[in-house]
Amino acid sequence: MSTTLTGTAGNAHLFPSRDPRIAQRLSRRRKRINYISKGLCIVATLIGLAFLAAILITLLWLGLPGLHLSVFTETTRPPGSNGGLLNAIVGSLIQTAIGTAIGTPIGLLVGTYLAEYARGSALGNAVRFVSDVLLSAPSILIGLFIYQVLVNPFNGFSGIAGCAALAVIVIPIVVRTTEDMLRLIPVALREAAAALGAPKWKTTVFVCYRAAIDGIATGVLLAIARVAGETAPLLFTSLGNLNWSVSLTQPMSSLPVTIYQYAGSAFDDWVQLAWVGALLITFGVLALNILARLILRPRH
Amino acid sequence: MSQTAAAARTDTARTGARHGSLGDSIFAALATGAGVFVLVLLGAIIVSLFIGGLPSFRAFGLGFLATSDWDPVQQIFGAMVPIYGTIVTSILALLMAVPIAFGTAFYLTELAPGWFRRPVGIAIELLAAVPSIIYGMWGFFVIVPIMADPIEPFLIDQFGDLPVIGALFQGPAFGTGIFTASLILAIMVLPFIAATMRDVFLTVPAVYKESAYGVGCTTWEVMRSIVIPYTRVSVVGGIMLGLGRALGETMAVTFVIGNTNRISSSLFGPGNTIASIVALEFPESAAGSLKLSSLLALGFILFVISFIVLAISRLLLRQKPMPGAKA
């Protein structure tokens, strides 16, 4: 009896049963599986959200108590003397700004090439593929690469090497959003511009870029958010600097590298400053991410 | 499409020849040059890592891959332990992350009420935006103590005596180690896999799902019999993308893996990965030394592994069967 029952149930979708008892049992079983799987999915989502909440709460809990004005007005000091993070914050701002300023135009041009000039061409496909691989390539290797070409052959670690490493990370992010956004621009817009006698480059710059500006800005913001928190590539390029220095040819401090050095130290006040730095960088990066999504939302 | 583009080009050539063609050729050259630059960049990364690792490859040959020593005193360096750690932590991370990512993607595409999808989706994406150094710090100060006290001793008690898998659950509970590193990696790659799965689940034509619901399928049956078969290839691509991310993750792993150059049979034993050994040993390596060269050689190996994984991921994600397009 039981074997025939499971046999029938297993092929139920092929041979509908006329026996109401079996049909009911089957229906209950299907509903039960459905409820269980739905429940597990909700649990899975909650687990992901719980991790985000746990990280944010930890940062607030351990970072807020150390968040004083002196963090922004004083530079890093030896343990026990209540320094701040000014040089790290300024170093991060400089390197992120220059890295983005170098990477964005290149990424924009590559995205334009892919969307406007290379649709379907072999070279275009290769560029798109390589750019996508670079997008997910380990950032530590980009640090090693810049070390090999900009640090080792020249006079050692420097802020500009850090900027170059961040620029390499920015490029593929901007490429991806630029290409995606330019592809959304209707052909009719380009035809209208062409019909007015505009050369292709003017059509691209003054019509397509303008129409896609939201998406392009989103990509740039996401790129800034990504590189602002990068640590590994800076370890081998700008190295970090516990003294005040804004010279691009000298080792330069940055918030993530300072957090790395301080969090691993044995001094309570350094660990406390590391938490403050972690709080600043995480909430800064998350705010940029949310801002990027708000910009993109209204028109698409 | 290409006709209109061609028409636009000839049109431009005719009417805008005087003021446009020079600008056009400059702009096209710039754009193409930037595209070629990306290719050169990738080539330069590979070549520079290879050249940097050359002294090490020369000194150790293929034995570099099979040597488990990392001995600066005797100048013997081998890649086996870091490669092992990289692969084991990444695979363990995927084992933990994939079911949760799948559940999240399922919830976000089929179960969540419409207004709720965007905020939850963004929250999961924000998990991907948190810098890896933060995961490392959080892992080190929050997760490691929890692992060291209730979780690992409990698991060792429960499973340590079992015949075969018991070996995985033995040794002292340090809190740091392969298992903790995998857990942190799992949290980090979870949003990438979940977001990719969600996006590919959304490509399933609504009419397929509606047909299945129409014949009385439950939500789970629609997922299992319609959505998963339709998106199978892309789902694997998304998992490979997560694997690519996990392989090269540096800061988070460095904080929690214990940083010991040893292959341990227990999941709770300390270890290292390619990225963590490079980050840790690099500051102590003199320029031009065999040690630095070995680290660059490790970087080259990591690049090759990541490139293969990411390339497979791209190929799988690009290949989108569109049977619905014909209808």
Interface residues (C-beta under 8 A of the other chain):
Chain A: R30 K31 I33 N34 S37 K38 L40 C41 I42 V43 A44 T45 I47 G48 L49 F51 L52 A54 I55 T58 L59 L62 I106 L109 V110 T112 Y113 L114 E116 Y117 A118 R119 L123 G124 A126 V127 F129 V130 S131 D132 V133 L134 S136 A137 P138 S139 I140 L141 I142 L144 F145 Q148 V149 N152 V168 I171 P172 V175 V187 R190 E191 A194 A195 G197 A198 P199 K200 W201 K202 T203 T204 V205 A225 R226 A228 G229 E230 T231 A232 L235 F236 P256 I259 Y260 A263 G264 A274 W275 A278 I281 T282 V285 L286 N289 I290 R293
Chain B: M1 S2 T4 A5 A7 A8 R9 D11 T12 T15 G16 H19 G20 S21 G23 D24 I26 F27 A28 L30 A31 T32 G33 A34 G35 V36 F37 V38 L39 L41 L42 A44 I45 S48 L49 I51 G52 P99 I100 A101 F102 G103 T104 F106 Y107 L108 L111 A112 V120 I122 A123 I124 E125 L126 L127 A129 V130 P131 S132 I133 I134 Y135 G136 M137 W138 F140 F141 V142 I187 L190 P191 A194 T218 T219 W220 E221 M223 L241 G244 R245 L247 G248 E249 T250 M251 F255 A275 V278 A279 F282 P283 A287 L295 L296 G299 L302 F303 S306 F307 L310 A311 S313 R314
